[in-house]
Amino acid sequence: MQWTQARRAQKMNPSVIREILKVTEKPGIISFAGGLPSPKTFPISAFQAACDKVLREDGHAALQYAASEGFAPLREQVAAMLPWPVDPAQVLITTGSQQGLDLVAKILVDEGSRVLVETPTYLGALQAFTPAEPDIVSVASDDQGVDLDDLRAKAEGARFFYVLPNFQNPTGRTMSEARRAALSAEATRLGLPIVEDNPYGDLWFDQPPPLPLTARNPEGCIYLGSFSKVLAPGLRLGFMVAPKSLYPKLLQAKQAADLHSPGFNQRMVAEVMKDGFLDRHVPTIRALYKTQRDAMLAALQRHMPEGVQWNTPAGGMFLWARLPEGMNAAQLLPRAVERGVAFVPGWAFYAGQADARTLRLSFVTASVAQINTGIAALADAIREQSLASALPSTVEST
Ligand code: PMP
């Protein structure tokens, strides 16, 4: 039998991160690679109680097919928890925010459509957009967020700008208030729609991040949120808030994709979140992740050789580091794995020209003791690699 694959299938690539995760599944490897929330934060007993209650009181409906828009009480809870006025009719419950990215590509992107992304950006978004065969254009970004001059130069004809203002994956950086205000004004002036992805916004350490872009111009933005980082990723539940003009098309795309997100899970989440559960639960995640971030910063300070740079994320799960000149994070990885530690080389997150010296370190999955051991091992691997890369030129010059 001759199977001929669609062009979009040929454009799909295995996720580099999933490939790396396979290596890290070897026993004894300390992994800073995956974007896995700490399982210590999963509220198992709250789910156990909710599961019993949902099955007892609403079991038949919970196990039946349901509305594509989502479970109405959950849509109301989502609308109420967002910091701008949201009509529950604008909330679409999705199967993780990853599905939101897929739906966005389905209804907004044609072959060759220009889609703007930050430099670097979330790999899973690149994977979701790529089958629609867009022309993905990287917009220069600094530690405050996107470079508005570069955005202006590249915005013409773009279908949207995909942006992660809070504790970005992969860099951990946060867009400043001034940059948000300017971006929002500029996007409105240019008529440039924004797709705002915010799975990490609640995981701040010292102070909440500035207001989302969508709050400043709800008609010009699609907002993606997730329960993965504040409750549990295994639920596969997220949501999108869309302008009313786009909602029907997103709903049709959602129907075609999976009819609806699991009604049972939606009811459990609605039950768990009742009575302000997140207000009590999320601060415990913030406190844990802050301790972990501090442990990683201290270990980096203690162990890293001169020339290695890193940032101080104000929330979220990731820290972004850069190797000294002449080094390459992808080449470092096998050496690091040999020494028992894994990370994701930064090149995977660039839509355009990659900075080969960068790497992403997750500080939330490993324990504090493992963070210290793992960063020490990584520092050794860097020293070894820099000696090895120095060798050929020494040999040439002699
Ligand atoms: N967006 C970003 C920036 C992410 O980091 C992730 C998870 N890695 C997602 C979306 C998808 O999350 P989920 O589908 O679990 O809601």
Residues whose N, C-alpha, C, O or C-beta is under 5 A from the ligand:
A	BS01	PMP	G35 T95 G96 S97 Q98 Q99 Y122 N169 D197 P199 S226 S228 P233 L237 G238
